Amino acid sequence: MISELFQTMHKARFSGIRIVPENSPSLQQSCVRAFVESVRKAKKGDSEGWLRQLQFLPAPLLTPILDRMCRYPELRDMLRDELTDPVLFMKLFNGYALDYDTLEKCLREAARSVGRPAVLRDLAYNYCDMLRTELMRLRKAETQSKQSRIRARVLESLRFGDYLYEAGWCRCGAEVLTLTQELIALLPAPGRPLQMESLARLLRAQIGACLTSRAAATVQRLVALVEMPVGESGAVPLPLVKAYLQLGSYYYHVQDYERCHQWALRALASAADGGDAPAKGDVIDVLQLIALFCIAKERHDLGNMLISQAVQRARTVYGSLHRKYADVLQQYGFVLLRMNAILPAITAFTECLDVTGRVYGLLSPHAVVLEGYLAHCLYLRSHTTGRFDMALRHAETALDLVRQLMPTSRCVRRQLEHTRDMILRGPDDRRDTKESQPSRERDFHAFSLREIKEKFFELDSSFERDGLACSG
């Protein structure tokens, strides 16, 4: 009987006949469902034993298990504990996961754990502890035979530090990237491109975290690498545009606009509008930097045109549901706010908050910043509408998020408390309520990079002189 059944199934398989319904779950799906159900039904002590087995599972099986756990609110604490384990997280983060959307979905769900929303912050702390332990072990061991392992850990840490920065955890990203510098120091010949790339990423995180004194030391090291004469390694491409960008961003942050101007021009002259995504990403970053410089110099029309080009390019390259598009939208709202275009700024910040919520969830540092911007914009808008309740609601939301996510960040809390007190005091009679109405970003057609350079240089003779000097 069994042999006849086997022969029937064998013939059916080769003749294209399905033995089971087309929508029936696969063996892996059934195992995943059974595993998660066992965790749900187990007692607390037993469930920890079940979850300990996750360490040994391959990423293609681990990903659907965590995805399945997202369905059950009672498993959020367990899901959070697993995602804050750096070994398990890096197994998914290093490219073995099927997609990052599932990983980010799990992070958003884990952030809803009662009283513990800062998942990435705790993960960063655990990862830094792991790096420190590994550094101590590597310093004592013979590193000559472990160069490949160190280099792999360096590349992983660079990506993870960047990810933390993009997710809004700038201070955590700076800490990871600082430890990465110690790893690079263990390599006998790290190479100029790797050193320059790591310092540029570290400087970006330090600027975002407002670590100005540390950023100043990083600037000195990065400038020394940038100005170093090209030797035999000249054939190796250097990330010069990224270095110029971060140096310009630092000087904009410290309000040294002359030096910001110099580095922005060098970045613009070096940017290439290539066909690959990283080159286009560099162009978008260059456009943001020179737009901020123009706004600081009160060249509002030029700044609005440049940031509009960045928004259009980000939407085209990355799509309207991407962290890079959200970053450009936030800069666009800031430029509009500086131009006193309050209503368009509110629209930009609202869209940015929606995109950020879909990518990172609304329990993230990005939401704190955007809620604060919306509170300030709605307060300014209320001088004409007379309604301050919406502004106050956003200010209270931002303060509540700060208490949950960044309880030790006094500077951010003081700034938001100042915004709330300003709203509670009511309208400021000294303020001019007349708002500007600049061209919307959709009113500009897409310019090529050559056209943007020409427009940028021709509108100011000093820009043109410096630009020709840098490009020559």
C-alpha positions as a printed NumPy array, in Angstrom:
array([[  0.   ,   0.   ,   0.   ],
       [  2.788,   2.392,   0.912],
       [  4.747,   1.498,  -2.215],
       [  1.673,   2.158,  -4.378],
       [  1.115,   5.502,  -2.69 ],
       [  4.783,   6.43 ,  -3.24 ],
       [  4.556,   5.5  ,  -6.933],
       [  1.389,   7.572,  -7.349],
       [  3.006,  10.649,  -5.73 ],
       [  6.166,  10.137,  -7.772],
       [  4.186,  10.051, -11.047],
       [  2.1  ,  13.037,  -9.995],
       [  5.163,  15.112,  -9.168],
       [  6.74 ,  14.61 , -12.575],
       [  3.446,  15.11 , -14.396],
       [  2.859,  18.53 , -12.753],
       [ -0.079,  17.439, -10.572],
       [ -0.157,  19.045,  -7.102],
       [ -0.829,  16.658,  -4.205],
       [ -1.727,  19.468,  -1.798],
       [ -3.768,  22.654,  -2.323],
       [ -1.848,  25.498,  -3.961],
       [ -2.367,  27.859,  -0.994],
       [ -1.341,  25.303,   1.644],
       [  1.551,  26.338,   3.929],
       [  5.034,  25.028,   3.241],
       [  6.914,  22.836,   5.698],
       [  8.997,  25.831,   6.827],
       [  5.885,  27.954,   7.396],
       [  4.301,  25.163,   9.431],
       [  7.472,  24.812,  11.539],
       [  7.635,  28.567,  12.142],
       [  4.007,  28.657,  13.222],
       [  4.456,  25.667,  15.521],
       [  7.588,  27.156,  17.096],
       [  5.96 ,  30.512,  17.847],
       [  2.842,  28.827,  19.202],
       [  5.04 ,  26.747,  21.513],
       [  6.684,  29.936,  22.8  ],
       [  3.284,  31.528,  23.39 ],
       [  1.958,  28.538,  25.338],
       [  5.106,  27.931,  27.356],
       [  5.621,  29.388,  30.809],
       [  8.144,  32.168,  31.322],
       [ 11.021,  29.868,  32.251],
       [ 10.289,  27.443,  29.436],
       [  9.953,  30.185,  26.806],
       [ 13.46 ,  31.404,  27.568],
       [ 14.705,  27.916,  26.765],
       [ 12.829,  27.941,  23.472],
       [ 14.181,  31.378,  22.554],
       [ 17.745,  30.364,  23.375],
       [ 17.559,  28.066,  20.379],
       [ 17.17 ,  31.066,  18.054],
       [ 20.91 ,  31.749,  18.33 ],
       [ 21.626,  28.612,  16.29 ],
       [ 19.063,  29.13 ,  13.524],
       [ 20.082,  30.437,  10.091],
       [ 18.869,  33.89 ,   9.112],
       [ 16.391,  32.676,   6.432],
       [ 14.535,  30.759,   9.175],
       [ 15.097,  33.319,  11.938],
       [ 13.513,  36.148,   9.953],
       [ 10.044,  34.544,   9.534],
       [ 10.05 ,  33.514,  13.224],
       [ 10.567,  37.11 ,  14.37 ],
       [  8.039,  38.255,  11.782],
       [  5.507,  35.764,  13.158],
       [  6.165,  36.97 ,  16.717],
       [  5.146,  40.498,  15.659],
       [  1.531,  39.291,  15.429],
       [  1.215,  38.744,  19.177],
       [  1.384,  41.712,  21.59 ],
       [  2.203,  39.387,  24.479],
       [  5.493,  38.477,  22.768],
       [  6.757,  42.061,  22.371],
       [  9.058,  41.858,  25.393],
       [ 10.602,  38.625,  24.104],
       [ 10.919,  40.088,  20.62 ],
       [ 12.69 ,  43.111,  22.074],
       [ 15.104,  40.954,  24.054],
       [ 16.044,  39.042,  20.918],
       [ 16.544,  42.158,  18.776],
       [ 18.767,  43.834,  21.379],
       [ 21.109,  40.831,  21.26 ],
       [ 23.925,  42.075,  18.959],
       [ 24.895,  38.579,  17.756],
       [ 21.365,  37.725,  16.654],
       [ 20.673,  41.184,  15.205],
       [ 23.892,  41.24 ,  13.176],
       [ 23.011,  37.863,  11.701],
       [ 20.018,  39.582,  10.103],
       [ 21.67 ,  42.95 ,   9.5  ],
       [ 24.689,  41.654,   7.583],
       [ 22.716,  40.906,   4.46 ],
       [ 21.507,  37.396,   5.159],
       [ 17.932,  38.519,   5.873],
       [ 15.456,  38.276,   3.029],
       [ 14.754,  41.99 ,   3.217],
       [ 15.25 ,  44.913,   5.569],
       [ 11.54 ,  45.726,   5.562],
       [ 10.847,  42.709,   7.772],
       [ 13.666,  43.634,  10.142],
       [ 12.423,  47.196,  10.488],
       [  8.881,  45.954,  10.996],
       [ 10.147,  43.832,  13.907],
       [ 12.002,  46.846,  15.36 ],
       [  8.857,  48.978,  15.171],
       [  6.816,  46.299,  16.922],
       [  9.465,  45.721,  19.608],
       [  9.527,  49.484,  20.32 ],
       [  5.902,  49.173,  21.458],
       [  7.023,  47.092,  24.436],
       [  5.638,  48.701,  27.582],
       [  8.091,  51.189,  29.072],
       [ 11.022,  50.202,  26.804],
       [ 10.697,  51.883,  23.41 ],
       [ 14.425,  52.609,  22.811],
       [ 15.283,  49.295,  21.132],
       [ 18.093,  50.597,  18.916],
       [ 19.687,  52.529,  21.786],
       [ 19.919,  49.408,  23.953],
       [ 21.109,  47.359,  20.989],
       [ 23.858,  49.944,  20.384],
       [ 24.95 ,  49.748,  24.036],
       [ 25.166,  45.94 ,  23.829],
       [ 27.021,  46.107,  20.507],
       [ 29.559,  48.563,  21.961],
       [ 30.126,  46.254,  24.926],
       [ 30.742,  43.399,  22.485],
       [ 33.194,  45.556,  20.503],
       [ 35.122,  46.564,  23.627],
       [ 35.468,  42.922,  24.659],
       [ 36.642,  42.001,  21.178],
       [ 39.131,  44.882,  21.138],
       [ 40.673,  43.713,  24.411],
       [ 41.009,  40.192,  23.04 ],
       [ 42.485,  41.365,  19.736],
       [ 45.055,  43.593,  21.416],
       [ 46.377,  40.622,  23.373],
       [ 46.288,  38.212,  20.434],
       [ 48.443,  38.09 ,  17.333],
       [ 46.499,  40.285,  14.906],
       [ 48.59 ,  39.454,  11.839],
       [ 46.583,  36.28 ,  11.205],
       [ 43.237,  37.936,  11.947],
       [ 43.291,  40.874,   9.545],
       [ 40.368,  39.569,   7.5  ],
       [ 38.276,  39.169,  10.659],
       [ 39.115,  42.702,  11.838],
       [ 38.354,  44.183,   8.421],
       [ 35.004,  42.379,   8.283],
       [ 34.113,  43.717,  11.731],
       [ 35.166,  47.231,  10.636],
       [ 32.9  ,  47.149,   7.588],
       [ 30.028,  45.814,   9.689],
       [ 30.508,  48.53 ,  12.337],
       [ 30.639,  51.276,   9.708],
       [ 27.324,  50.132,   8.277],
       [ 25.74 ,  49.752,  11.698],
       [ 26.978,  53.164,  12.9  ],
       [ 25.523,  54.727,   9.747],
       [ 22.242,  52.892,  10.319],
       [ 21.999,  54.237,  13.874],
       [ 22.644,  57.763,  12.611],
       [ 19.991,  57.457,   9.923],
       [ 17.517,  56.11 ,  12.49 ],
       [ 18.067,  59.233,  14.626],
       [ 20.32 ,  57.711,  17.299],
       [ 23.263,  59.956,  16.432],
       [ 25.08 ,  59.698,  19.772],
       [ 24.907,  55.892,  19.681],
       [ 26.141,  55.912,  16.087],
       [ 29.06 ,  58.161,  17.066],
       [ 30.007,  55.759,  19.872],
       [ 29.998,  52.754,  17.518],
       [ 32.043,  54.632,  14.905],
       [ 34.541,  55.801,  17.547],
       [ 35.171,  52.183,  18.539],
       [ 35.497,  51.378,  14.837],
       [ 38.428,  53.796,  14.7  ],
       [ 40.154,  51.676,  17.355],
       [ 39.547,  48.574,  15.253],
       [ 41.019,  50.278,  12.184],
       [ 44.119,  51.188,  14.227],
       [ 44.779,  47.447,  14.675],
       [ 45.117,  46.965,  10.911],
       [ 48.749,  47.245,   9.766],
       [ 47.774,  48.943,   6.487],
       [ 44.166,  50.172,   6.645],
       [ 44.474,  52.283,   3.514],
       [ 43.635,  55.925,   2.957],
       [ 40.156,  55.34 ,   1.43 ],
       [ 38.958,  53.308,   4.431],
       [ 40.334,  55.856,   6.901],
       [ 38.738,  58.747,   5.043],
       [ 35.395,  56.96 ,   4.722],
       [ 35.28 ,  56.054,   8.415],
       [ 36.243,  59.569,   9.56 ],
       [ 33.605,  61.142,   7.303],
       [ 30.912,  58.88 ,   8.772],
       [ 32.134,  59.555,  12.311],
       [ 32.085,  63.316,  11.72 ],
       [ 28.522,  63.135,  10.372],
       [ 27.343,  61.286,  13.489],
       [ 29.179,  63.704,  15.805],
       [ 27.589,  66.705,  14.071],
       [ 24.148,  65.116,  14.398],
       [ 24.753,  64.446,  18.101],
       [ 26.064,  68.037,  18.649],
       [ 29.401,  66.677,  19.924],
       [ 31.193,  69.795,  18.705],
       [ 34.473,  69.396,  20.601],
       [ 34.915,  65.788,  19.439],
       [ 33.92 ,  66.786,  15.913],
       [ 36.656,  69.46 ,  15.88 ],
       [ 39.31 ,  66.784,  16.539],
       [ 37.807,  64.575,  13.818],
       [ 37.888,  67.52 ,  11.39 ],
       [ 41.628,  67.943,  11.911],
       [ 42.282,  64.273,  11.157],
       [ 40.015,  64.31 ,   8.111],
       [ 41.552,  67.499,   6.678],
       [ 45.024,  65.971,   7.061],
       [ 43.902,  62.962,   5.012],
       [ 42.175,  65.1  ,   2.378],
       [ 45.189,  67.371,   1.875],
       [ 47.688,  64.48 ,   1.843],
       [ 49.522,  64.274,  -1.503],
       [ 48.343,  61.438,  -3.725],
       [ 50.984,  58.691,  -3.733],
       [ 51.06 ,  55.257,  -5.247],
       [ 47.502,  54.636,  -4.054],
       [ 46.234,  57.345,  -6.394],
       [ 44.561,  54.701,  -8.563],
       [ 42.286,  53.768,  -5.638],
       [ 39.187,  56.017,  -5.71 ],
       [ 38.932,  58.249,  -2.648],
       [ 35.593,  59.253,  -1.103],
       [ 36.475,  62.925,  -1.543],
       [ 32.902,  64.132,  -2.077],
       [ 31.779,  62.546,   1.202],
       [ 34.732,  64.122,   3.027],
       [ 34.078,  67.563,   1.512],
       [ 30.392,  67.257,   2.426],
       [ 31.001,  66.491,   6.078],
       [ 33.654,  69.195,   6.41 ],
       [ 31.24 ,  71.715,   4.914],
       [ 28.452,  70.473,   7.204],
       [ 30.703,  70.887,  10.255],
       [ 31.547,  74.494,   9.41 ],
       [ 27.875,  75.218,   8.733],
       [ 27.078,  73.726,  12.153],
       [ 29.612,  76.015,  13.887],
       [ 28.444,  78.971,  11.724],
       [ 31.789,  79.464,   9.99 ],
       [ 30.134,  80.189,   6.659],
       [ 33.305,  81.15 ,   4.793],
       [ 34.863,  77.722,   5.298],
       [ 31.488,  76.093,   4.725],
       [ 31.394,  77.928,   1.392],
       [ 34.875,  76.628,   0.428],
       [ 34.132,  72.979,   1.197],
       [ 30.659,  73.159,  -0.365],
       [ 32.207,  74.439,  -3.59 ],
       [ 34.772,  71.652,  -3.591],
       [ 31.983,  69.12 ,  -3.045],
       [ 29.941,  70.636,  -5.874],
       [ 32.929,  70.667,  -8.23 ],
       [ 33.767,  67.026,  -7.386],
       [ 30.201,  65.663,  -7.544],
       [ 29.501,  63.498, -10.561],
       [ 25.944,  62.884, -11.696],
       [ 26.633,  59.223, -12.466],
       [ 24.222,  56.426, -13.191],
       [ 24.752,  54.535,  -9.951],
       [ 22.706,  55.177,  -6.806],
       [ 25.627,  56.121,  -4.48 ],
       [ 26.745,  58.886,  -6.881],
       [ 23.196,  60.209,  -7.056],
       [ 23.028,  60.067,  -3.271],
       [ 26.164,  62.209,  -3.109],
       [ 24.614,  64.736,  -5.495],
       [ 21.51 ,  64.948,  -3.296],
       [ 23.672,  65.585,  -0.221],
       [ 25.647,  68.271,  -2.076],
       [ 22.434,  70.027,  -3.088],
       [ 21.241,  70.022,   0.532],
       [ 24.49 ,  71.499,   1.815],
       [ 24.72 ,  74.344,  -0.683],
       [ 20.994,  75.067,  -0.202],
       [ 21.57 ,  75.483,   3.551],
       [ 24.533,  77.764,   2.834],
       [ 22.441,  79.904,   0.472],
       [ 19.665,  80.224,   3.05 ],
       [ 22.213,  81.219,   5.711],
       [ 23.422,  83.951,   3.307],
       [ 19.763,  84.945,   2.658],
       [ 19.841,  83.865,  -0.984],
       [ 16.359,  82.417,  -0.597],
       [ 15.413,  81.954,  -4.249],
       [ 18.58 ,  80.021,  -5.031],
       [ 18.328,  77.989,  -1.817],
       [ 14.708,  77.078,  -2.547],
       [ 15.595,  75.973,  -6.078],
       [ 18.492,  73.81 ,  -4.864],
       [ 16.583,  72.053,  -2.069],
       [ 13.675,  71.512,  -4.481],
       [ 16.049,  69.747,  -6.863],
       [ 17.21 ,  67.552,  -3.96 ],
       [ 13.603,  66.634,  -3.101],
       [ 12.817,  65.716,  -6.706],
       [ 15.956,  63.606,  -7.065],
       [ 15.385,  61.821,  -3.732],
       [ 11.827,  60.949,  -4.717],
       [ 12.972,  59.664,  -8.116],
       [ 15.992,  57.668,  -6.881],
       [ 14.681,  56.272,  -3.581],
       [ 10.905,  56.518,  -3.819],
       [  8.477,  58.29 ,  -1.522],
       [  8.801,  55.713,   1.284],
       [ 12.496,  55.772,   2.108],
       [ 14.622,  57.171,   4.937],
       [ 16.692,  59.241,   2.47 ],
       [ 13.575,  60.914,   1.082],
       [ 12.421,  61.666,   4.626],
       [ 15.801,  63.24 ,   5.418],
       [ 15.585,  65.55 ,   2.393],
       [ 11.98 ,  66.436,   3.242],
       [ 13.05 ,  67.476,   6.728],
       [ 15.739,  69.764,   5.288],
       [ 13.157,  71.14 ,   2.836],
       [ 10.825,  72.009,   5.701],
       [ 13.702,  73.679,   7.574],
       [ 14.575,  75.809,   4.523],
       [ 10.928,  76.852,   4.132],
       [ 10.787,  77.747,   7.834],
       [ 13.884,  79.924,   7.488],
       [ 12.204,  81.637,   4.539],
       [  9.119,  82.353,   6.695],
       [  7.005,  80.14 ,   4.431],
       [  5.11 ,  78.653,   7.348],
       [  2.243,  76.854,   5.62 ],
       [  4.447,  75.001,   3.059],
       [  6.83 ,  74.127,   5.904],
       [  3.969,  72.56 ,   7.887],
       [  3.03 ,  70.517,   4.811],
       [  6.624,  69.306,   4.361],
       [  7.085,  68.398,   8.041],
       [  3.721,  66.601,   8.137],
       [  4.613,  64.476,   5.098],
       [  8.05 ,  63.808,   6.579],
       [  6.48 ,  62.656,   9.856],
       [  4.222,  60.29 ,   7.921],
       [  7.146,  58.78 ,   5.968],
       [  9.283,  58.525,   9.112],
       [  6.462,  56.812,  10.982],
       [  6.13 ,  54.221,   8.228],
       [  9.884,  53.534,   8.175],
       [ 10.942,  53.837,  11.831],
       [  7.653,  54.114,  13.698],
       [  6.555,  57.109,  15.743],
       [  8.673,  56.06 ,  18.747],
       [ 11.94 ,  57.365,  17.311],
       [ 14.177,  60.445,  17.749],
       [ 13.109,  61.613,  14.289],
       [  9.55 ,  61.948,  15.592],
       [ 10.831,  64.126,  18.469],
       [ 12.497,  66.55 ,  16.058],
       [  9.556,  66.672,  13.65 ],
       [  6.967,  67.134,  16.4  ],
       [  9.081,  70.011,  17.739],
       [  9.293,  71.62 ,  14.296],
       [  5.533,  71.242,  13.829],
       [  4.878,  72.794,  17.238],
       [  7.037,  75.811,  16.333],
       [  5.502,  76.172,  12.843],
       [  1.938,  75.92 ,  14.145],
       [  2.746,  78.492,  16.843],
       [  3.893,  80.93 ,  14.138],
       [  0.873,  80.059,  12.008],
       [ -1.435,  80.65 ,  14.984],
       [ -0.638,  84.362,  14.928],
       [ -3.015,  84.615,  11.965],
       [ -5.466,  81.807,  12.819],
       [ -5.658,  82.474,  16.568],
       [ -5.572,  78.741,  17.385],
       [ -2.68 ,  77.632,  19.582],
       [ -4.133,  74.285,  20.693],
       [ -2.639,  72.287,  17.797],
       [  0.821,  73.743,  18.449],
       [  0.538,  72.885,  22.138],
       [ -0.522,  69.316,  21.323],
       [  2.565,  68.748,  19.163],
       [  4.827,  70.284,  21.82 ],
       [  3.395,  67.984,  24.491],
       [  3.793,  64.97 ,  22.185],
       [  7.452,  65.856,  21.577],
       [  8.107,  66.238,  25.319],
       [  6.443,  62.908,  26.05 ],
       [  8.636,  61.203,  23.442],
       [ 11.773,  62.791,  24.919],
       [ 10.887,  61.444,  28.369],
       [ 10.481,  57.956,  26.913],
       [ 13.386,  57.844,  24.465],
       [ 16.001,  60.313,  25.74 ],
       [ 15.463,  60.898,  29.462],
       [ 19.058,  62.127,  29.909],
       [ 19.025,  64.599,  26.995],
       [ 18.592,  67.86 ,  28.901],
       [ 19.368,  70.128,  25.945],
       [ 16.558,  68.729,  23.79 ],
       [ 14.115,  68.781,  26.69 ],
       [ 14.941,  72.399,  27.563],
       [ 14.468,  73.485,  23.961],
       [ 11.075,  71.792,  23.724],
       [ 10.026,  73.207,  27.087],
       [ 10.954,  76.673,  25.787],
       [  8.734,  76.069,  22.726],
       [  5.86 ,  74.941,  24.945],
       [  6.238,  77.984,  27.242],
       [  6.28 ,  80.262,  24.201],
       [  3.01 ,  78.698,  22.998],
       [  1.412,  79.059,  26.43 ],
       [  2.316,  82.765,  26.539],
       [  0.306,  83.304,  23.374],
       [  0.996,  85.568,  20.387],
       [  4.099,  87.723,  20.105],
       [  3.041,  91.239,  19.073],
       [  6.533,  92.022,  17.813],
       [  6.394,  89.358,  15.115],
       [  5.549,  90.225,  11.517],
       [  2.703,  87.894,  10.547],
       [  3.245,  88.305,   6.812],
       [  4.378,  84.988,   5.33 ],
       [  6.31 ,  84.404,   2.113],
       [  4.958,  82.194,  -0.644],
       [  7.949,  80.653,  -2.463],
       [  7.726,  78.421,  -5.497],
       [  6.806,  74.868,  -4.623],
       [  9.33 ,  72.147,  -5.349],
       [  7.019,  70.736,  -8.019],
       [  7.114,  74.096,  -9.835],
       [ 10.768,  73.533, -10.775],
       [ 11.574,  71.149, -13.617],
       [ 14.446,  68.747, -13.033],
       [ 17.787,  70.35 , -13.889],
       [ 20.927,  68.44 , -14.77 ],
       [ 23.924,  68.785, -12.487],
       [ 25.682,  70.939, -15.1  ],
       [ 22.702,  73.314, -15.196],
       [ 22.636,  73.486, -11.398],
       [ 26.334,  74.359, -11.286],
       [ 25.851,  77.069, -13.906],
       [ 22.896,  78.596, -12.048],
       [ 24.735,  78.411,  -8.741],
       [ 27.871,  80.109, -10.043],
       [ 26.234,  82.743, -12.247],
       [ 24.06 ,  84.174,  -9.469],
       [ 27.041,  85.284,  -7.442],
       [ 30.369,  86.348,  -8.864],
       [ 32.239,  85.256,  -5.736],
       [ 30.722,  81.781,  -6.073],
       [ 31.95 ,  81.68 ,  -9.658],
       [ 35.504,  82.731,  -8.772],
       [ 35.85 ,  80.226,  -5.981],
       [ 34.17 ,  77.514,  -8.022],
       [ 36.562,  77.941, -10.947],
       [ 39.494,  77.937,  -8.552],
       [ 38.318,  74.7  ,  -6.943],
       [ 37.479,  72.939, -10.21 ],
       [ 40.668,  74.036, -11.929]])
